[in-house]
Amino acid sequence: MKTNFKLKLIAIFAIIPFLAVLPQSSSVWAKDTVVKVGNIIPLSGPSASVGQQGKNAREMAVEEINAAGGIKSLGGAKLEMVYADSESKPEKGVSEAERFINTEKVNVLTGCWNSAVSYPTSAVAERYGIPFIVPVSVADKITEQGFKNVFRIAAKDSWWTRDQFAFLKDMEKEFNTKVEKLAFVYENGDWGKGFAGQWKALAEKAGYKVVLDEPYPSTATDLSPVAQKIKRARPDVLMLVSNAADAILLTNTLAEYKVKLKAIIGSGGGHADPSFLKAAGKNGQYIFDIVEWETDVNKPGAKEANAKYNAKYGSNLTGEAVDAYLAMYVLKDALERAGSLDPAKIRQALATTNLTGGPGMIVGYDAVEFDKTGQNKHAALVMVQINDLGKGLERITVWPKNARRAGYTPTFPMPKK
């Protein structure tokens, strides 16, 4: 009997080392396990409005995820959000990232909306090996640093102009309308000049003739000289980069001078501002504008998600908010596959993401899949057209075609008045 007892003890002790290295099951995780997410976003200063929209969208997604059982591979772990106000200042973003990692012990970082903040903050995340999910910060250079822990969901800056030209080619083909001459008119800051430089290269590649290249100060109170130059140049399509006040002023001035065009293509910014429709009125009808998202995008769940957001926060989802909402579902997907709070394992799961459905995929494109730089290679923009379908002017999604509002046919070229 003693011999049998000794043999049993030997067998038990022999097994213990193997048990120690077995993969952890979800039952190993404590019921109060949390995944701590550090959010660095502008909650005061010039970008406070968009920061708050992103915060609201994150909160809505996290409520849904936690209510649905949390992260099942982590025993139902809940996402816990901690926030820091970047104030749109790069140095503040960097210091908050350091604090989140060293003091708050976050498992993942997300932010920062302002590209000028996301860029240096990404270096902090990389240095500590903490995954950094960038819902939307458009500067190309953010994912051009050779970092392994940075993952951007939305389209980068150069893809906005890429998609404007892809849209224009698709319109020419769909409506059998030839476009030969382009005019570039843009505010004379970094934003406008950046777009203009990319437009020139794309126009040359596509075989278009540029008949006007005209920067202007966005603080201008009279854009009559610009409108006259456009009229004299006789372009087929006018491409614009404008802030709100100058977008309104130029649109109304073009109407006053009766400038005839086949199309006007905006670049978000002022043309997407809610004040534009009110102030430009019928003069803004038929303008196309490129944005990250619109409320009528023809994707499953988009209408319901927007209605829920509107009921909770009193406004519609914006493109930036949708990116933030999707970011939480991208994180959930990665955590489920990682089954771990080890940053390296979360990073690896993010790197192998291929999310094509689920509550978060209400964007205009069809998948989230990161390339070797950390850029979502499927990210794309949507093009809307301003039109009146009997209920006043509204913004109607028209491109990509698979996201076009059901039953709507774009007006192209613009009717001659």
TORSE-465691 format. One line per 5 residues: number of its first residue (from 1); their letters; for each residue x, y, z of C-alpha. Coordinates in steps of 0.1 Angstrom, whole numbers, plus 5000, padded with zeros to 4 digits. Last residue first. Layout:
NUM = a = X/Y/Z  ...
//
This chain:
417 = kkpmp = 4708/5765/4346  4729/5739/4330  4724/5706/4348  4755/5693/4367  4771/5664/4349
412 = ftpty = 4763/5641/4366  4733/5639/4389  4737/5608/4410  4711/5581/4408  4695/5572/4441
407 = garra = 4674/5540/4446  4694/5526/4475  4719/5551/4488  4753/5542/4473  4776/5520/4495
402 = nkpwv = 4781/5494/4467  4787/5522/4443  4816/5536/4462  4802/5563/4459  4768/5580/4459
397 = tirel = 4760/5589/4496  4734/5616/4497  4739/5649/4516  4707/5668/4520  4689/5698/4506
392 = gkgld = 4652/5700/4513  4625/5673/4517  4617/5668/4480  4648/5649/4469  4670/5679/4471
387 = niqvm = 4707/5673/4464  4742/5675/4478  4762/5646/4465  4783/5623/4487  4816/5605/4481
382 = vlaah = 4828/5579/4505  4863/5573/4516  4884/5542/4517  4901/5519/4541  4908/5484/4527
377 = knqgt = 4946/5485/4533  4942/5493/4570  4976/5508/4576  4999/5490/4602  5030/5493/4580
372 = kdfev = 5029/5455/4571  4993/5458/4559  4963/5459/4582  4930/5443/4574  4897/5460/4583
367 = adygv = 4871/5450/4557  4843/5461/4534  4845/5499/4529  4817/5525/4535  4818/5520/4573
362 = imgpg = 4791/5502/4593  4815/5474/4602  4813/5478/4640  4783/5456/4646  4797/5425/4629
357 = gtlnt = 4814/5419/4595  4846/5418/4575  4873/5419/4602  4906/5405/4589  4931/5412/4618
352 = talaq = 4965/5394/4617  4985/5424/4629  4959/5431/4656  4964/5396/4669  5001/5400/4670
347 = rikap = 4998/5433/4688  4975/5417/4714  5000/5389/4718  5029/5413/4724  5008/5434/4748
342 = dlsga = 5002/5403/4770  4965/5407/4781  4957/5373/4766  4931/5353/4746  4947/5368/4715
337 = relad = 4918/5359/4692  4892/5374/4715  4914/5404/4722  4919/5411/4684  4881/5410/4678
332 = klvym = 4874/5433/4707  4901/5457/4696  4886/5459/4661  4852/5463/4677  4865/5493/4697
327 = alyad = 4881/5508/4666  4847/5506/4648  4832/5531/4671  4862/5554/4668  4860/5553/4630
322 = vaegt = 4823/5560/4632  4829/5590/4654  4854/5605/4629  4830/5600/4601  4802/5617/4620
317 = lnsgy = 4774/5600/4639  4743/5620/4641  4734/5643/4670  4714/5643/4703  4738/5621/4723
312 = kanyk = 4719/5590/4733  4690/5591/4707  4714/5602/4680  4738/5574/4688  4710/5548/4687
307 = anaek = 4697/5562/4654  4732/5561/4639  4737/5525/4649  4703/5515/4635  4710/5532/4601
302 = agpkn = 4745/5517/4599  4734/5482/4608  4740/5467/4574  4757/5492/4549  4741/5516/4525
297 = vdtew = 4756/5548/4538  4727/5571/4548  4744/5586/4578  4776/5596/4559  4811/5584/4563
292 = evidf = 4848/5594/4558  4841/5624/4535  4844/5634/4499  4821/5661/4486  4801/5664/4454
287 = iyqgn = 4782/5696/4446  4748/5690/4430  4730/5717/4450  4753/5742/4468  4738/5773/4452
282 = kgaak = 4704/5760/4464  4713/5768/4500  4748/5781/4505  4742/5793/4541  4722/5764/4555
277 = lfspd = 4740/5737/4535  4774/5750/4546  4766/5755/4583  4766/5717/4588  4803/5716/4579
272 = ahggg = 4809/5690/4551  4817/5716/4525  4840/5734/4550  4862/5704/4557  4853/5676/4533
267 = sgiia = 4873/5677/4501  4849/5692/4476  4843/5682/4440  4824/5705/4417  4810/5690/4385
262 = klkvk = 4802/5696/4348  4808/5733/4353  4792/5766/4343  4801/5797/4363  4771/5820/4366
257 = yealt = 4790/5848/4382  4765/5850/4411  4765/5812/4414  4803/5811/4416  4801/5838/4443
252 = ntlli = 4776/5818/4464  4799/5787/4463  4830/5808/4470  4815/5825/4500  4801/5793/4515
247 = adaan = 4833/5773/4510  4852/5804/4523  4833/5804/4556  4834/5767/4562  4870/5758/4553
242 = svlml = 4879/5750/4517  4897/5725/4495  4882/5725/4461  4882/5706/4428  4864/5723/4398
237 = vdpra = 4855/5700/4369  4851/5708/4332  4873/5738/4334  4865/5771/4315  4897/5790/4326
232 = rkikq = 4878/5823/4322  4851/5812/4347  4876/5799/4372  4896/5832/4370  4864/5852/4376
227 = avpsl = 4855/5831/4406  4889/5837/4421  4886/5875/4415  4852/5874/4431  4865/5857/4463
222 = dtats = 4858/5887/4486  4861/5883/4524  4893/5863/4523  4901/5845/4556  4907/5812/4537
217 = pyped = 4935/5828/4519  4936/5817/4482  4955/5791/4462  4948/5789/4424  4959/5762/4400
212 = lvvky = 4939/5766/4368  4938/5748/4334  4951/5715/4346  4947/5691/4316  4938/5655/4326
207 = gakea = 4958/5625/4314  4953/5603/4344  4990/5604/4355  4992/5641/4351  4960/5646/4371
202 = lakwq = 4972/5623/4398  5005/5643/4402  4987/5676/4402  4960/5665/4426  4987/5653/4451
197 = gafgk = 5003/5687/4452  4969/5704/4455  4959/5683/4485  4990/5692/4504  4987/5729/4495
192 = gwdgn = 4951/5729/4508  4959/5713/4541  4992/5731/4546  4975/5765/4542  4966/5784/4510
187 = eyvfa = 4929/5774/4508  4923/5757/4476  4913/5760/4439  4923/5733/4414  4907/5735/4380
182 = lkevk = 4904/5704/4357  4901/5700/4320  4893/5668/4301  4862/5651/4315  4842/5630/4291
177 = tnfek = 4807/5619/4300  4795/5584/4294  4774/5585/4327  4789/5555/4344  4823/5558/4328
172 = emdkl = 4828/5595/4335  4814/5590/4370  4839/5561/4376  4868/5582/4365  4857/5610/4388
167 = fafqd = 4853/5586/4418  4888/5572/4412  4901/5608/4411  4885/5617/4444  4896/5584/4458
162 = rtwws = 4933/5591/4452  4929/5626/4466  4915/5612/4499  4940/5583/4498  4970/5606/4502
157 = dkaai = 4958/5617/4536  4954/5582/4551  4922/5562/4552  4908/5551/4585  4918/5521/4607
152 = rfvnk = 4954/5529/4616  4975/5503/4635  5007/5512/4653  5026/5485/4673  5052/5474/4647
147 = fgqet = 5067/5508/4637  5086/5513/4605  5079/5550/4606  5056/5552/4576  5023/5546/4594
142 = ikdav = 5021/5580/4610  5038/5596/4580  5007/5595/4559  4990/5621/4580  4953/5612/4583
137 = svpvi = 4946/5607/4620  4916/5584/4624  4909/5553/4645  4946/5550/4655  4951/5519/4676
132 = fpigy = 4983/5518/4696  4996/5484/4708  5020/5488/4737  5057/5478/4730  5071/5505/4753
127 = reava = 5091/5523/4726  5064/5518/4700  5037/5533/4722  5059/5563/4729  5067/5567/4691
122 = stpys = 5030/5566/4683  5025/5596/4706  5048/5616/4683  5026/5611/4653  4992/5609/4670
117 = vasnw = 4995/5645/4683  5002/5663/4650  4978/5639/4633  4950/5653/4655  4926/5624/4662
112 = cgtlv = 4946/5610/4691  4938/5582/4698  4940/5547/4712  4963/5529/4736  4963/5493/4748
107 = nvket = 4968/5473/4780  4969/5503/4802  4991/5503/4833  4976/5535/4847  5010/5547/4860
102 = nifre = 5037/5537/4834  5016/5532/4803  4989/5558/4808  5014/5583/4822  5038/5579/4792
97 = aesvg = 5008/5583/4768  4997/5614/4787  5031/5629/4784  5032/5623/4746  4997/5636/4740
92 = kepks = 5004/5667/4760  5036/5674/4740  5017/5671/4707  4989/5696/4718  4954/5691/4705
87 = esday = 4942/5697/4741  4954/5661/4746  4927/5654/4771  4931/5620/4788  4906/5592/4790
82 = vmelk = 4904/5559/4807  4880/5532/4793  4875/5498/4809  4867/5469/4785  4851/5440/4804
77 = aggls = 4866/5406/4808  4841/5378/4801  4865/5349/4809  4893/5363/4788  4883/5344/4757
72 = kigga = 4848/5357/4762  4858/5394/4760  4827/5412/4773  4795/5394/4777  4771/5412/4753
67 = aniee = 4767/5441/4778  4804/5447/4777  4806/5449/4740  4775/5471/4737  4786/5495/4764
62 = vamer = 4821/5496/4748  4806/5506/4715  4785/5534/4729  4814/5547/4750  4837/5547/4720
57 = ankgq = 4811/5566/4700  4807/5592/4727  4845/5597/4731  4848/5602/4693  4821/5628/4693
52 = qgvsa = 4838/5645/4723  4870/5647/4704  4853/5661/4673  4839/5690/4694  4871/5695/4714
47 = spgsl = 4892/5702/4683  4900/5738/4689  4907/5734/4727  4892/5710/4751  4884/5673/4749
42 = piing = 4911/5664/4723  4917/5627/4725  4941/5603/4743  4922/5571/4751  4939/5545/4773
37 = vkvvt = 4921/5511/4773  4923/5489/4803  4911/5454/4797  4893/5443/4829  4893/5411/4849
32 = dkawv = 4866/5412/4877  4854/5376/4870  4890/5363/4874  4905/5347/4843  4914/5310/4846
27 = sssqp = 4879/5300/4833  4887/5315/4799  4913/5287/4795  4950/5293/4800  4973/5273/4778
22 = lvalf = 4992/5245/4796  5026/5254/4809  5019/5249/4846  5000/5217/4840  5032/5202/4826
17 = piiaf = 5052/5211/4857  5025/5195/4879  5023/5161/4861  5055/5147/4876  5045/5158/4911
12 = iailk = 5012/5138/4907  5029/5107/4894  5055/5107/4922  5027/5110/4947  5008/5081/4932
7 = lkfnt = 5039/5060/4932  5045/5067/4968  5009/5057/4977  5013/5025/4957  5045/5016/4976
2 = km = 5028/5024/5009  5000/5000/5000
//
